Amino acid sequence: MSDEEDEERLLKDQDSREKQEYTNQKKGDQNKNKTFDDQSGPSKFDAIVILILVIMIGLSGFGLLKHYNVLIPSQPIDNDVRGVLSNIHQKDSAVQEVFNKISDGLQNVGDSKAPKEDELAIDSVLDSYISKIEQYTDVQTDWVDDQDEINKKIEEQLEDQQNIVQDLEELIIQQESEIQILKPVFSKNIYTYKELQNGIKVLFIQTTTEGIHMTITLNIGKKNDPQDKPGLTELLFRCLQTNFYIEIYNHYTTLTAQLNLFEELNTKLQELYNILIKPQFIDIEKNAKDLFDDLMHDSKFGDLEYVSEFLSQQTQLKELNILEVDQEQLYQQYIQHISADTLTLVFKTQDESESILDKLFQSDLTKLKNLHRFQQPIFQNRYPLGRHILKFKSDTEVLTILSMSDQYSCQRFLAYLLPKPFYGAMWQNHLLVTLDIDLGNILISINKLIQFLDYLKHADEIQLEHLYSQMLATEELLFNTKYEENLVKIGQNLFSDPIYALKGQESEPIFDKEEFKQYVSNLANNFVILVGSENFQYNQTYESQKDDSIFILDAVLNKVHQGFTYDLKPLVKLFELNNNYQFQLPSISPFLPENLAILSVCEPVYKIQGFGYQKVDDLSLTVKDGKFDGSREPKFETVEFVCEFPLPDFQVDCLEKEKAAQFSLTPFQIASNVWWKPSRLGAMVFTGLFIEKPESTLAQGKTMLKLLQKYYTELAKRLFQQEFLFGYELSFKETINGLNVQMLSYSEKQSEFQDKVFDLMSIDDEQLFYYVKDLLNKDIRRFHDQKLSLLTQQYYLPKIMLRPVNTPQEILNVLDEVDYQKFLEFQGSLLSSKIEILNIGNILPNDDAFEDSQETYMTRTLNLKGQNLKYIVQRESNNDMTSSVLNYYQTGLKNIETTSKLYFYADFLQSYSNNYFKMGQQVLIKRKPLGCADGLQVYMQGILPSEGNEEIEKFLKQANLHLSNLQDEDILEQKLYTINKLYNEIKFKTLQEESQFIWDKIVNKNYAFNEIQDVIRYLDDAFPQKLRECANLVMQGQMSVQVYAVDQSIENTEGIQSLEQLIDQDVYECFFTL
């Protein structure tokens, strides 16, 4: 075989052998000489491989690349060798020598093996070759002669590749400060958020349960329709040429694609780019006609919400201009509104994530420029007046009247006053009036309704005003209870102080007779009659489930609601089929919103009961009937409920139960008597100020603060009557070392209202001072006429509103010494001291707003500032012989760092107690907020109270030592336990719900995190050393409650403030909610 034939044959196998050898190297094949060891001597096949290696080394090692250049073609190329191989070998004697030895080996095809030194040389050549070509994986080569042209092309190609790498790095790194790696604060899915240079925001959600979803959200919806062309947005997307699944909402539109294979991703990214940059519209005329027909059809049988929107925009359906739309109008509508800033991809693994990122950053989407940013939609009320009476065929006999929305909530008031058999309800901002009646009498019934509307125009204004107020009170009572499942939560919702978080309701204006008259006048010529379509039925019936909590809820709500609507019997007389019916407004109920009854709810008393059911109708304690003639103040009776599980016992008197508990079984949970005042609040802002008091004696400082609190309260009543009428709230509360000022106002009026409050606090009124001082004097005497005894219960620390613990006479002596001049001096020193804004922000209408309202707002503030307080209590029950000690460690005002550390620290201490401490399960630890303060609660039972504080301190010292010696991995494991425990409190039903929430709350910067989510986020980033600092959390202040069994003697112990045996002793304003 000639040299040329050998070379040609070798080169034909070149590509496959390169790939095979490289593959072997990638897989970690250590036996690079396996080919030679399989035969007794070098075969022709072996020689071919060696020859290839030598040729490549010759090319790369001896400068021949300047003449023979390597290309990276886009298509596979034929093997074409130009040049003489002998030239390669003549470049270096060492290589020539190796080549000669290889040639000798080729001639010897017997059984002898290759010499050992040849194997070493081959190994060296192979290693060198592999290191040289590692970067050229699966790349074919082409050797050519044209040196200058090829060199130029190679340089351009390499430069382009480098530019691509730099561009991809810039896409991410240039925006590095804005890139967020979102921690899994909402679920166990993993979020990764990127923002490209052109403004596109990309959210990756890694999940093990979903396929690949890609969704782009466009900032255009039905609300963006031009006034003269309703339906244009829907027509726009009907005509858009795309394979995405499109959903059109009022304020935005989503384009969604579900991908099964990654190969589909590039295609979809390209399609998305085309949609955003150069949309194509098809069949406009046909689609416009189809859309018009659909709207006409929907106006008779379709979705009620869309029909009402549609009818509200046009007086006559036939006047629609949708048929006149051309391509230019569609295109202008498209480019005017679309904002492509929300691209969501969902994947299952990290590998898939990297693949998507690579394809995304190399796609045309990165070229988009000047995208519209997200903007809040503008809400407009476009409801022209006009007459719409539509009659449709139906198999049912249900009549629904759909009224247009109004700005002043007159329609809700009308629904409240409607005579039977009409039933009014609010639905999607419209009033639905439903009537079950024979279809043959519809016209007569409509005439009756119009007659009633005419009657309302001339009704007594005072009666209407009181009924409007009563409607608001009733609505808010039910609104705050109907979503809850048990009495405990109802009690928290209704009887928290204050109740500042209605769920999304906007503030209602005061009643305006002229507006209402105008509304009922317009309504007579502005409603839609929808007869018989089942889609329009409003189902108001609700049957209780066979569940104890639901059963209890129904019973209580029915009875509470009955109390507030006792005198409100809206026109119970049925229609007569003639025109002589006389309408009459109901009598005014005494239960006006500013004078509601006091409600007392007993916390659950757990007892073991049988499975018998009690009749709800046996409830006897209800609001008593009252007449209101305007000549006297309304009288109120107390509504009291006692709750037992599994069913309530409505026969037990709450006060008797409380009294009996003082002499019998403990623990018992005392009823909390609080005011519930309805607040017509919507998007309002809560502002809390904490003003530190100047140094003074405990009795004097507390008395002065109480005096100042009452002084400011009376001033506010006189100066802010108008603001309070419109829903503003203002309260002053004295705390252990300062004054809390709590303000609630409309967000746009916040600064103005805050300035007014500061102005109020600088007003001097000597006459008012002496009036308030006299009131306080009487309050103290009246309060101490009541003999208070304290009860405690295991595992619960009283939420204490602590005032000075002094005898009544000491307080009165201080009060007597205070004259107006001293009062002014104290006031001046107070206002010149430190003022902190404790809480400011929107009231968020979420389900958790009530549950932790006492933690969210500053209603029970405790700030010990280093004071150590001790309470010594003796049990009054012979049945409970357990003694215990409970220490509360104040850690300052609540903030996310302290709160997060407390969650971790409490879990760590409990774990340490269970595993190492001698008392084991007898120690219970948890984080416990008290109002705007935060702290740690440590409880021990079964120990001598006089030694309890020492035992707890010993326990904490040992635990802190253990924490300081823990390895980092042990702390991280403990942290993960806390995080996972908190995770269980955050749930999403679907991935779609989760991703929508992420976009709204994070990508669009609309933060609405609750405390748990913030805690998880903080802990996720916290280093072990940061968590070791938890040992310092309990250094600020301490409150200890030592509970002695009835047979134990109480020893005198020293303390800054020590309460001895409290039985039958007076205590100034020390409130307990157990």
SVG drawing of the C-alpha trace seen along z (x, -y; Angstrom):
<svg xmlns="http://www.w3.org/2000/svg" viewBox="-106 -77 122 91">
<polyline fill="none" stroke="black" stroke-width="0.4" points="0.0,0.0 1.4,-3.4 1.9,-6.3 -0.8,-8.3 -3.3,-5.5 -2.6,-5.0 -2.9,-8.7 -6.2,-8.9 -7.6,-6.0 -6.5,-7.3 -8.1,-10.7 -11.4,-9.1 -11.6,-7.6 -10.3,-10.8 -13.7,-12.2 -15.0,-9.1 -11.7,-8.3 -11.4,-11.8 -14.9,-11.6 -14.3,-8.1 -11.1,-9.0 -12.6,-12.2 -15.6,-10.3 -13.4,-7.8 -11.5,-10.6 -14.7,-12.4 -15.9,-9.2 -12.7,-8.9 -11.2,-6.0 -7.8,-5.6 -6.6,-2.9 -5.7,-5.0 -3.6,-2.1 -6.4,0.4 -6.2,0.6 -2.6,1.8 -3.1,4.3 -5.7,6.2 -3.3,7.5 0.1,9.2 1.5,6.4 0.5,3.1 -2.3,3.6 -3.0,1.4 -5.9,0.0 -3.6,-1.0 -1.2,-2.6 -3.9,-4.7 -4.8,-6.1 -1.2,-6.9 -0.7,-8.5 -3.7,-10.7 -2.3,-11.8 1.1,-12.6 -0.4,-14.6 -2.5,-16.7 0.5,-17.3 2.5,-18.4 -0.2,-20.8 -0.7,-22.3 2.8,-22.1 5.0,-23.4 3.3,-26.5 1.6,-25.0 -1.8,-26.4 -0.5,-29.6 -0.7,-27.9 -3.3,-25.2 -6.2,-26.8 -9.1,-25.2 -12.6,-26.3 -15.9,-25.7 -18.4,-25.3 -22.2,-25.5 -22.7,-22.3 -20.8,-19.0 -18.0,-19.1 -16.2,-16.5 -12.7,-15.4 -10.4,-17.3 -6.6,-17.2 -4.5,-19.7 -0.8,-19.5 1.8,-16.9 2.0,-14.8 5.8,-14.5 6.1,-18.2 4.5,-17.7 6.9,-15.1 10.0,-17.0 9.4,-19.9 10.9,-18.2 13.4,-15.4 11.8,-14.1 8.5,-13.7 10.1,-12.2 11.7,-9.6 8.4,-8.7 6.9,-8.5 9.7,-6.2 9.1,-3.9 5.4,-3.9 6.2,-3.0 8.4,-0.2 5.5,1.0 3.2,1.0 5.5,3.3 5.7,5.8 2.2,7.2 3.2,10.4 2.4,11.4 5.0,9.2 3.8,6.3 4.8,2.7 7.9,1.7 7.3,0.2 9.0,-3.1 6.6,-3.4 3.7,-3.1 5.0,-5.9 5.5,-8.1 2.0,-7.4 0.6,-8.2 2.4,-11.5 1.1,-12.3 -2.4,-11.3 -2.4,-13.4 -1.1,-16.4 -3.6,-16.0 -6.6,-15.6 -5.6,-18.8 -5.3,-20.7 -8.6,-19.7 -10.8,-19.6 -12.4,-22.9 -13.3,-21.7 -15.8,-19.0 -17.5,-17.4 -16.0,-20.0 -15.0,-18.9 -11.9,-20.5 -11.0,-21.7 -7.5,-22.4 -7.0,-24.9 -4.2,-26.8 -5.5,-30.3 -3.7,-31.6 -4.8,-35.3 -8.5,-34.8 -8.9,-31.9 -7.0,-33.7 -9.3,-36.6 -12.4,-34.5 -11.1,-32.6 -10.4,-35.9 -13.9,-37.2 -15.5,-33.9 -13.6,-33.9 -14.3,-37.5 -18.1,-36.9 -18.0,-34.0 -16.3,-36.1 -18.8,-38.9 -21.7,-36.4 -20.2,-35.4 -19.7,-39.0 -23.2,-39.9 -24.7,-37.1 -22.6,-38.1 -23.7,-41.7 -27.3,-40.7 -27.1,-39.4 -24.2,-41.2 -25.1,-44.7 -28.4,-44.4 -26.7,-42.6 -27.9,-45.0 -31.5,-44.4 -31.4,-40.6 -33.1,-38.8 -32.8,-35.1 -36.2,-34.7 -36.2,-32.5 -39.0,-29.9 -41.0,-31.9 -44.4,-30.8 -43.9,-27.1 -41.3,-24.5 -40.9,-25.5 -37.7,-27.3 -38.0,-30.8 -35.3,-32.4 -35.9,-35.9 -33.9,-37.7 -34.4,-41.0 -32.9,-41.5 -31.4,-44.7 -34.4,-45.4 -36.7,-45.3 -38.2,-41.8 -38.6,-40.2 -38.3,-36.4 -39.5,-34.3 -38.5,-30.6 -40.4,-28.3 -38.8,-25.0 -41.3,-22.3 -41.5,-18.6 -45.2,-18.3 -45.9,-20.6 -44.8,-20.5 -43.2,-23.4 -45.5,-26.4 -44.6,-29.7 -46.9,-32.6 -46.6,-36.2 -48.8,-38.8 -49.7,-41.8 -50.9,-45.1 -54.1,-45.4 -57.6,-44.2 -61.2,-44.9 -61.0,-48.2 -58.7,-49.5 -61.4,-49.5 -62.0,-52.9 -65.3,-54.3 -66.7,-54.2 -65.4,-50.7 -66.3,-48.3 -65.0,-44.8 -61.9,-46.1 -59.4,-44.3 -61.2,-41.0 -61.2,-41.5 -57.5,-42.3 -56.6,-39.0 -59.1,-37.1 -57.2,-38.4 -53.7,-37.9 -51.9,-35.1 -50.5,-32.9 -50.6,-29.4 -50.6,-30.6 -53.7,-30.1 -55.1,-33.5 -57.3,-34.7 -58.5,-38.3 -59.3,-39.9 -60.5,-43.3 -57.1,-44.8 -54.6,-42.4 -54.3,-39.5 -52.3,-36.3 -50.7,-34.2 -49.9,-30.7 -48.2,-27.7 -47.6,-24.3 -44.4,-22.6 -43.8,-18.9 -40.3,-18.9 -37.4,-21.3 -37.1,-21.3 -40.3,-23.3 -38.9,-26.1 -36.9,-27.8 -39.9,-27.8 -42.1,-29.3 -39.5,-32.0 -39.3,-32.9 -43.1,-33.1 -43.3,-35.2 -40.7,-37.6 -42.7,-37.9 -45.9,-38.6 -44.2,-41.3 -42.3,-43.0 -44.3,-42.4 -47.8,-41.1 -49.8,-39.7 -53.5,-40.2 -55.8,-38.0 -59.4,-37.9 -60.4,-41.2 -63.7,-41.6 -64.8,-38.0 -63.6,-38.1 -65.3,-41.4 -68.6,-40.0 -68.2,-36.9 -67.4,-38.9 -70.4,-41.2 -72.7,-38.1 -71.2,-36.6 -71.8,-39.8 -75.3,-40.0 -75.8,-36.4 -74.1,-36.9 -76.3,-39.8 -79.2,-37.4 -77.7,-34.2 -74.1,-34.9 -72.1,-35.8 -74.0,-38.4 -70.9,-40.4 -69.8,-40.8 -73.3,-41.6 -73.7,-44.3 -70.3,-45.9 -71.3,-45.6 -74.7,-47.2 -73.4,-49.9 -71.1,-51.2 -73.6,-51.5 -77.2,-52.8 -78.1,-50.8 -76.5,-47.6 -76.9,-48.5 -74.7,-51.5 -71.6,-49.4 -68.7,-50.4 -66.7,-47.2 -67.5,-46.2 -65.7,-49.3 -62.3,-48.4 -59.4,-48.0 -55.9,-46.6 -54.3,-49.9 -56.6,-50.5 -55.9,-47.1 -52.1,-47.7 -52.3,-51.1 -54.4,-49.6 -51.8,-46.8 -48.6,-49.0 -50.3,-51.6 -51.0,-49.2 -48.9,-46.1 -46.2,-45.8 -44.2,-42.6 -42.6,-42.6 -43.8,-39.4 -42.5,-36.2 -42.9,-33.1 -41.3,-29.7 -42.0,-26.7 -39.5,-23.8 -38.8,-20.6 -35.1,-20.4 -32.0,-22.6 -30.7,-21.2 -33.9,-22.3 -33.5,-25.7 -30.0,-26.1 -31.2,-24.9 -34.0,-27.4 -31.7,-30.2 -29.2,-29.4 -31.9,-29.4 -33.6,-32.5 -30.4,-34.6 -29.6,-33.5 -33.1,-34.2 -34.4,-37.3 -36.3,-38.3 -33.1,-39.9 -33.3,-42.4 -36.6,-44.0 -36.1,-47.6 -38.2,-50.4 -40.9,-48.2 -43.8,-49.8 -43.5,-49.4 -46.2,-48.1 -48.7,-50.8 -51.7,-50.7 -54.9,-50.6 -57.1,-53.6 -60.6,-52.9 -63.3,-54.9 -67.1,-54.8 -68.6,-54.9 -72.3,-54.1 -74.5,-56.4 -78.1,-56.8 -80.6,-55.1 -83.5,-52.7 -82.8,-49.0 -85.7,-46.6 -84.9,-43.2 -87.3,-40.3 -86.1,-36.8 -87.7,-33.4 -87.2,-31.0 -88.4,-27.8 -88.1,-29.0 -90.0,-31.7 -87.3,-33.9 -87.1,-37.6 -83.8,-39.5 -83.4,-43.2 -79.9,-44.4 -79.2,-47.9 -76.3,-50.0 -73.5,-50.8 -73.6,-54.1 -70.9,-56.0 -72.6,-56.6 -73.7,-53.1 -77.3,-54.1 -78.1,-50.8 -76.9,-48.9 -79.3,-51.0 -82.1,-50.3 -81.4,-46.6 -81.7,-47.0 -85.1,-48.7 -86.7,-46.6 -90.2,-45.3 -91.0,-41.6 -91.3,-39.6 -88.4,-41.5 -85.0,-40.4 -82.0,-42.7 -78.3,-41.6 -75.1,-43.1 -73.3,-41.2 -70.2,-42.4 -70.9,-46.0 -74.4,-45.8 -77.7,-45.5 -79.6,-42.3 -83.3,-42.3 -84.8,-38.9 -88.5,-38.0 -90.1,-34.6 -93.4,-35.3 -95.6,-34.1 -94.3,-35.5 -97.8,-36.8 -97.5,-39.3 -94.1,-40.6 -95.3,-44.0 -97.5,-44.6 -94.5,-43.8 -92.3,-46.2 -94.9,-48.9 -94.9,-48.1 -91.2,-48.5 -91.3,-51.8 -94.0,-52.9 -91.9,-52.1 -89.0,-54.0 -91.3,-57.0 -92.3,-56.6 -88.7,-56.7 -88.1,-60.1 -90.4,-61.7 -89.7,-59.5 -88.7,-61.2 -85.0,-62.1 -84.4,-61.5 -85.8,-58.0 -83.7,-57.3 -80.6,-58.6 -81.0,-56.4 -81.8,-53.4 -78.7,-54.0 -76.5,-54.1 -78.2,-50.9 -77.5,-49.2 -73.8,-50.0 -73.6,-48.7 -75.4,-45.5 -73.3,-44.9 -70.0,-45.3 -71.1,-43.0 -71.9,-40.2 -69.0,-41.1 -66.5,-40.5 -68.0,-37.1 -69.3,-35.3 -66.0,-34.0 -65.0,-32.4 -65.7,-28.9 -65.7,-29.0 -66.6,-31.2 -63.0,-31.9 -62.2,-33.5 -65.5,-35.3 -64.6,-36.7 -61.2,-37.8 -62.7,-39.4 -65.6,-41.2 -64.1,-42.0 -60.5,-42.9 -59.6,-46.4 -59.5,-48.1 -61.1,-46.5 -59.3,-48.2 -59.2,-45.8 -62.4,-45.3 -61.7,-43.0 -61.4,-45.3 -64.5,-47.4 -64.2,-51.0 -65.2,-53.7 -68.9,-54.7 -69.9,-58.3 -72.7,-59.6 -76.2,-59.5 -77.1,-62.1 -80.8,-62.5 -80.3,-64.3 -78.0,-61.7 -80.4,-58.9 -83.3,-60.7 -81.4,-61.2 -80.4,-57.6 -83.9,-56.2 -85.1,-58.7 -82.5,-57.5 -83.1,-53.9 -86.7,-54.0 -85.4,-54.4 -82.1,-52.5 -82.3,-48.8 -82.2,-45.5 -84.8,-42.8 -83.4,-39.3 -86.2,-36.7 -85.5,-33.1 -81.9,-32.4 -80.5,-30.1 -77.2,-31.8 -78.7,-34.8 -80.1,-33.2 -78.7,-34.4 -78.7,-31.6 -79.1,-33.2 -80.0,-30.0 -77.4,-28.3 -77.9,-25.1 -75.6,-24.4 -73.2,-21.5 -73.2,-18.7 -70.2,-20.1 -70.0,-21.4 -68.1,-24.5 -70.4,-25.4 -73.4,-24.6 -72.1,-27.0 -71.3,-29.7 -74.8,-29.6 -76.4,-29.7 -74.4,-32.7 -74.7,-34.7 -78.4,-34.2 -78.8,-35.4 -76.4,-38.3 -77.9,-39.4 -81.3,-39.1 -80.3,-41.5 -79.2,-44.1 -82.2,-43.8 -84.9,-43.3 -86.9,-46.3 -86.0,-46.2 -88.9,-44.3 -88.6,-45.6 -92.1,-45.7 -93.2,-42.2 -96.6,-42.6 -96.7,-40.8 -97.7,-42.6 -101.4,-42.7 -102.3,-42.6 -103.7,-46.1 -102.3,-49.6 -103.5,-50.5 -100.5,-49.1 -99.3,-51.6 -95.6,-51.5 -94.3,-52.2 -90.8,-52.4 -89.9,-50.3 -89.5,-51.9 -86.0,-53.1 -84.0,-50.6 -82.1,-51.8 -79.0,-50.0 -77.2,-52.8 -73.6,-52.4 -72.3,-54.8 -74.3,-53.1 -73.9,-49.4 -74.5,-46.9 -71.7,-45.6 -71.0,-42.0 -69.3,-39.6 -67.9,-36.4 -66.5,-33.7 -63.5,-31.9 -64.0,-28.1 -64.1,-26.0 -63.1,-22.5 -65.2,-19.7 -65.8,-16.2 -69.4,-15.9 -71.5,-13.2 -72.6,-13.4 -76.0,-14.8 -77.2,-17.8 -78.8,-20.9 -81.4,-22.9 -80.2,-26.3 -83.6,-27.8 -82.9,-27.3 -80.7,-30.4 -82.4,-32.7 -80.0,-35.6 -80.6,-37.9 -80.8,-41.7 -84.0,-42.8 -86.6,-44.8 -86.3,-48.6 -88.4,-51.5 -86.7,-54.7 -88.7,-57.9 -85.8,-60.3 -86.7,-61.6 -84.0,-59.5 -80.8,-57.7 -81.2,-54.1 -80.9,-51.4 -78.7,-48.4 -78.7,-44.9 -75.6,-42.7 -75.5,-39.8 -73.5,-37.0 -72.5,-33.6 -70.8,-30.8 -69.0,-28.4 -68.4,-24.7 -67.2,-22.2 -68.3,-20.3 -71.6,-22.3 -72.4,-25.5 -74.5,-25.6 -76.7,-28.7 -78.4,-28.2 -75.5,-29.2 -75.1,-32.7 -71.6,-34.0 -71.3,-36.0 -72.5,-33.2 -70.0,-30.9 -67.2,-33.3 -68.2,-33.7 -68.4,-30.0 -65.0,-29.5 -63.4,-31.5 -64.4,-28.9 -64.1,-25.7 -62.3,-24.3 -59.3,-26.0 -58.2,-26.7 -61.0,-28.9 -60.9,-31.5 -62.5,-34.8 -64.8,-36.6 -63.5,-39.7 -66.0,-42.6 -65.0,-44.9 -66.6,-47.4 -67.2,-46.7 -67.4,-49.8 -67.9,-49.5 -65.4,-51.3 -66.2,-52.1 -62.6,-51.7 -61.1,-50.9 -57.7,-51.9 -56.6,-53.7 -53.3,-54.2 -52.6,-53.3 -49.9,-55.4 -48.6,-54.7 -46.4,-57.0 -44.7,-56.0 -43.7,-58.9 -41.3,-58.1 -42.2,-59.7 -39.5,-61.7 -38.1,-60.2 -40.3,-60.4 -41.4,-58.2 -43.6,-55.3 -46.7,-56.5 -46.4,-60.1 -45.3,-59.2 -48.2,-56.8 -50.8,-59.1 -49.7,-62.0 -49.7,-59.8 -53.2,-58.6 -54.3,-62.2 -52.7,-63.3 -54.4,-60.4 -57.8,-61.4 -57.1,-65.1 -56.1,-64.3 -59.1,-62.0 -61.6,-64.6 -59.9,-67.2 -60.1,-64.8 -63.8,-64.2 -64.4,-68.0 -62.2,-68.8 -62.5,-65.8 -66.2,-65.1 -66.3,-65.6 -63.3,-63.3 -64.7,-60.6 -68.0,-60.7 -66.1,-59.9 -64.3,-56.9 -61.1,-58.4 -59.9,-56.9 -57.7,-58.4 -56.8,-57.0 -54.3,-57.7 -53.1,-54.9 -50.7,-55.2 -48.1,-52.4 -45.6,-51.5 -43.1,-54.2 -44.8,-56.4 -47.8,-57.3 -49.1,-55.5 -50.9,-57.6 -52.9,-55.6 -54.2,-57.2 -56.2,-55.9 -56.9,-58.1 -57.3,-58.0 -54.0,-57.5 -54.1,-60.7 -55.0,-62.7 -52.5,-61.0 -50.0,-63.8 -52.8,-66.4 -54.5,-64.4 -51.2,-63.7 -50.4,-67.4 -53.8,-68.1 -53.1,-65.5 -49.8,-67.2 -51.6,-70.5 -54.1,-69.0 -51.4,-67.8 -50.1,-71.4 -53.5,-72.9 -53.8,-74.4 -57.3,-74.3 -57.3,-74.7 -61.0,-74.2 -60.7,-70.9 -57.8,-69.9 -59.8,-70.2 -62.8,-68.4 -60.6,-65.5 -58.9,-65.4 -62.2,-65.1 -63.2,-62.3 -60.0,-60.4 -60.5,-60.8 -64.0,-59.2 -62.7,-56.4 -60.0,-55.4 -62.5,-55.3 -65.0,-53.4 -62.5,-50.9 -61.1,-50.1 -64.5,-49.6 -64.4,-46.3 -62.4,-43.6 -60.2,-42.0 -58.6,-38.7 -56.2,-37.2 -56.4,-33.8 -53.7,-32.2 -53.6,-29.2 -50.9,-26.9 -49.0,-27.7 -50.5,-31.2 -48.9,-34.5 -51.5,-37.2 -51.5,-39.9 -51.0,-42.6 -51.8,-46.3 -49.6,-47.4 -50.2,-50.6 -48.6,-51.6 -49.1,-49.1 -50.0,-51.3 -52.8,-51.7 -55.8,-53.8 -54.9,-56.4 -51.3,-56.8 -52.7,-57.4 -55.2,-59.9 -52.6,-61.7 -50.5,-62.2 -53.5,-63.3 -54.4,-65.9 -50.9,-67.3 -51.1,-67.9 -52.1,-71.4 -52.5,-72.9 -48.9,-74.3 -47.4,-70.9 -49.5,-69.3 -48.3,-71.8 -44.7,-71.1 -45.1,-67.4 -46.9,-67.7 -44.1,-69.9 -41.4,-67.5 -43.2,-64.6 -43.6,-66.2 -40.0,-67.2 -38.8,-63.7 -38.3,-60.8 -41.0,-60.2 -41.0,-56.9 -43.2,-56.0 -43.9,-52.4 -46.1,-51.3 -47.2,-52.9 -48.7,-51.3 -51.7,-50.2 -54.3,-48.1 -54.1,-44.8 -57.4,-43.0 -56.2,-39.5 -57.5,-36.6 -54.8,-37.0 -55.7,-40.6 -57.9,-39.7 -56.1,-36.6 -53.1,-38.6 -54.6,-42.0 -53.4,-42.4 -49.9,-41.8 -50.2,-43.9 -51.4,-47.0 -50.3,-48.6 -53.3,-47.9 -51.5,-46.3 -48.0,-47.7 -45.5,-46.5 -42.0,-47.9 -40.2,-47.1 -37.0,-48.9 -35.0,-46.9 -37.5,-46.9 -37.9,-43.5 -41.5,-42.9 -42.6,-40.1 -46.2,-38.8 -46.8,-36.4 -50.2,-34.7 -51.8,-32.0 -54.2,-29.6 -57.7,-29.6 -58.6,-26.0 -58.1,-23.0 -58.4,-20.9 -55.2,-22.2 -52.2,-21.7 -49.6,-22.5 -47.2,-25.3 -45.4,-26.9 -43.3,-29.8 -43.6,-31.7 -41.0,-34.2 -41.6,-36.6 -38.4,-38.2 -39.0,-41.5 -36.9,-41.9 -38.0,-45.4 -40.3,-46.6 -41.1,-44.1 -38.9,-44.0 -38.2,-41.3 -34.7,-40.5 -35.8,-40.1 -38.9,-38.2 -37.0,-35.8 -34.4,-35.1 -37.1,-34.5 -38.8,-31.8 -35.4,-30.1 -34.4,-30.6 -37.7,-29.2 -37.4,-26.1 -33.8,-25.6 -34.6,-26.0 -37.5,-23.5 -35.2,-21.0 -32.5,-21.5 -35.0,-21.1 -36.4,-17.9 -33.0,-16.4 -30.7,-17.6 -32.5,-19.4 -33.4,-17.4 -37.0,-18.7 -37.6,-17.7 -41.1,-18.2 -42.0,-20.2 -40.4,-23.2 -42.4,-25.0 -40.9,-27.8 -42.5,-29.9 -42.2,-33.3 -44.9,-35.6 -45.6,-39.1 -47.4,-41.6 -48.9,-44.3 -46.0,-46.0 -43.5,-44.5 -41.9,-41.1 -40.5,-38.6 -39.9,-35.0 -42.0,-33.0 -40.5,-30.3 -42.8,-28.2 -41.9,-25.6 -44.3,-23.6 -43.8,-21.4 -41.1,-23.5 -41.0,-25.7 -42.0,-29.2 -39.5,-30.9 -36.7,-29.0 -38.4,-29.1 -36.7,-32.2 -33.3,-30.8 -34.1,-27.5 -35.2,-29.3 -32.0,-31.4 -29.9,-28.3 -31.7,-26.6 -31.1,-29.5 -27.5,-29.8 -26.9,-26.1 -28.8,-26.3 -26.9,-29.4 -23.6,-27.7 -24.7,-24.7 -25.8,-27.1 -22.4,-28.8 -20.6,-25.4 -22.8,-24.1 -21.2,-23.3 -22.4,-25.4 -24.0,-22.4 -26.1,-21.7 -27.3,-25.3 -28.2,-25.1 -30.1,-21.9 -32.0,-23.6 -32.7,-26.6 -34.1,-24.3 -36.4,-22.7 -37.8,-26.2 -38.2,-27.1 -40.0,-23.9 -42.3,-24.3 -43.2,-27.8 -43.7,-26.5 -46.7,-24.6 -48.5,-27.9 -48.2,-29.0 -50.2,-27.1 -51.1,-27.6 -53.7,-25.5 -52.3,-25.6 -49.1,-26.6 -51.0,-29.2 -52.2,-30.9 -48.6,-30.8 -47.1,-32.3 -49.7,-35.1 -49.1,-35.9 -45.3,-36.0 -45.7,-38.4 -48.0,-40.8 -46.2,-40.8 -42.6,-40.6 -42.0,-41.4 -44.3,-44.4 -42.9,-45.4 -46.3,-45.3 -45.2,-43.8 -47.8,-42.4 -45.9,-39.8 -47.1,-38.6 -44.8,-38.1 -44.2,-34.4 -43.1,-35.0 -40.7,-37.7 -39.3,-35.4 -38.6,-32.6 -36.9,-35.0 -34.7,-36.3 -33.8,-32.9 -33.0,-31.6 -30.3,-34.2 -29.1,-34.1 -25.6,-32.8 -25.0,-30.5 -23.0,-33.3 -26.0,-35.6 -28.2,-32.9 -25.7,-32.4 -26.5,-36.0 -29.9,-34.7 -28.4,-34.3 -28.5,-38.1 -32.2,-38.4 -33.4,-38.1 -31.2,-40.8 -33.6,-43.8 -36.3,-43.1 -38.2,-40.4 -41.6,-39.8 -42.2,-36.8 -45.5,-35.2 -45.0,-32.8 -48.0,-30.7 -48.2,-29.0 -50.5,-26.1 -53.1,-26.7 -51.2,-24.8 -47.9,-26.6 -46.7,-29.5 -45.5,-32.6 -42.1,-33.8 -41.1,-37.5 -38.9,-38.1 -37.2,-41.3 -37.8,-43.0 -38.0,-46.4 -41.7,-46.0 -43.1,-43.2 -46.7,-42.2 -47.2,-40.2 -50.1,-37.9 -52.7,-39.5 -55.8,-37.8 -58.3,-40.4 -56.0,-43.2 -56.6,-46.2 -54.5,-46.5 -54.7,-49.6 -55.7,-48.8 -53.9,-45.5 -56.0,-43.8 -55.7,-40.1 -57.0,-38.3 -56.3,-34.7"/>
</svg>
